Amino acid sequence: MKFYFNSDRGRTMAKTLLLGFVICCFNLLCLLPLTLSAQDGVAGINQATSQIQRYFSAGANLMYAIGAVMGIVGAIKVYNKWNAGEPDTNKLAAAWFGSLIFLVVVVAIIESFFGV
């Protein structure tokens, strides 16, 4: 007569059940007596909003600086392709110009969203 727990599948199942039992006992004995109290969520949201508004001008200046560097790099790339006579220069120029417009628009949208 062969027992069920002598197979690999049976041992795995027994270990899983034992682990589940231990976790349930731990939860009941250790975590249940703890009382949890939460703070008001409105105060946290107001604090986060004020912190975002404080740091936004520095973040916007950083975004504009990144845009300026990207504009210079993009202009150099487009100029090199244009002088080389490559046919896809217009596509590259549109891609760089579009990314810079997107960067400026994102700053404006975030500014209007947070009311800074």
C-alpha positions in Angstrom: 0.0 0.0 0.0 1.4 3.3 -1.1 0.7 6.5 0.8 -0.2 9.7 -1.0 2.6 11.8 0.7 5.3 9.5 -0.6 5.1 11.0 -4.0 6.7 14.4 -5.0 3.3 15.9 -5.7 2.0 14.9 -2.3 5.0 16.3 -0.5 4.7 19.6 -2.4 1.0 19.8 -1.5 1.7 19.0 2.2 4.4 21.7 2.3 2.0 24.2 0.8 -0.7 23.4 3.2 1.7 23.6 6.2 3.0 26.9 5.0 -0.6 28.3 4.6 -1.4 27.1 8.1 1.7 28.8 9.6 0.9 32.0 7.8 -2.7 32.0 9.1 -1.6 31.3 12.6 0.9 34.2 12.4 -1.7 36.5 11.2 -4.1 35.6 13.9 -1.6 35.7 16.7 0.6 38.6 15.8 -1.3 40.9 13.5 -4.8 40.7 14.7 -4.3 42.4 18.1 -2.8 45.5 16.5 -5.1 48.3 16.1 -4.6 50.5 13.1 -5.5 54.1 12.8 -5.4 56.1 9.6 -5.0 59.9 9.3 -7.3 62.1 7.3 -6.6 61.7 3.6 -7.4 65.3 2.7 -4.5 66.6 4.7 -2.1 64.3 2.9 -3.5 65.3 -0.5 -3.2 69.1 0.4 0.4 68.6 1.6 1.3 66.8 -1.6 -0.3 69.5 -3.8 1.6 72.3 -2.0 4.9 70.4 -2.4 4.3 69.9 -6.1 3.4 73.6 -6.5 6.6 74.6 -4.6 8.9 72.4 -6.8 7.1 73.1 -10.1 9.0 76.2 -11.1 12.4 74.4 -10.7 11.0 71.4 -12.6 9.7 73.6 -15.4 13.1 75.4 -15.7 14.8 72.0 -15.9 12.4 70.9 -18.6 13.1 74.0 -20.6 16.8 73.5 -20.2 16.5 69.9 -21.4 14.5 71.2 -24.3 17.2 73.7 -25.2 19.8 71.0 -25.2 17.6 68.7 -27.3 17.0 71.6 -29.7 20.7 72.2 -30.2 21.4 68.5 -30.7 18.4 68.2 -33.1 19.5 71.2 -35.1 23.0 69.8 -35.5 21.6 66.4 -36.6 19.3 68.0 -39.1 22.0 70.2 -40.4 24.4 67.3 -40.9 21.8 65.3 -42.8 20.8 68.2 -44.9 24.4 68.9 -45.9 24.9 65.2 -46.6 21.9 65.3 -49.0 20.0 62.4 -47.3 16.4 62.1 -48.4 14.8 61.7 -45.0 15.9 65.1 -43.6 12.3 66.4 -43.5 11.2 63.5 -41.4 14.0 63.9 -38.9 13.4 67.7 -38.6 9.7 67.1 -38.0 10.5 64.5 -35.4 12.8 66.7 -33.4 10.6 69.8 -33.8 7.5 67.7 -32.7 9.3 66.4 -29.6 10.3 69.9 -28.5 6.7 71.2 -29.0 5.5 68.2 -27.0 7.9 69.1 -24.2 6.7 72.7 -24.0 3.0 71.6 -24.2 3.5 69.1 -21.4 4.9 71.8 -19.1 1.9 74.1 -19.9 -0.6 71.3 -19.3 0.9 70.3 -16.0 1.0 74.0 -15.0 -2.7 74.4 -15.7 -3.6 71.1 -14.0 -2.0 72.0 -10.7 -2.9 75.7 -11.0 0.7 76.9 -10.5 
